[in-house]
């Protein structure tokens, strides 16, 4: 049975209401990335913020967009010259999308510009015994396309 966990220990607990991963892409490619995620994964753009260039050497304004994808929210933003964010080239971030139709989801992503990495695996070599394939998007992020888990074992905290 899952239990609600709050941070803060015995003092004052803080309850978080959402986790919104932010994918930072090389400026000025965020607009292209948004279009890719719409085409490849069916994301819906909920809103977009355009920030005018902050320095004379910046050619274009930077954007930040909020996308709705599979019941979750992700943010896609241009990396700014003076941003505190360290450019990661997609390393250290893997995003998992769950679907009953792994093959078609991978084909759609590849058709939109992603590159399939390896073959689809099933059983013990896959997430929770399901089926999983992997694609890398044009911005360096790795996406696992997984079938729903058959049954995961409960883990005690």
Buried (B, 14 or more C-beta within 10 A) or exposed (E): EEEEEEEEEEEEEEEEEEEEEEBBBEBBBBBBBBBBBBBBBEBEBEEBEEEEBEEEEBEEBBBBBBBEBEEBEBBBBBBBEEBEEEEEEBEEBEBEBBBEEBEEBBBBBBEBBBEBEEEBBBEEEBBEBBBBBBBBBBBBBBBBBBBEEEEEEEEEE
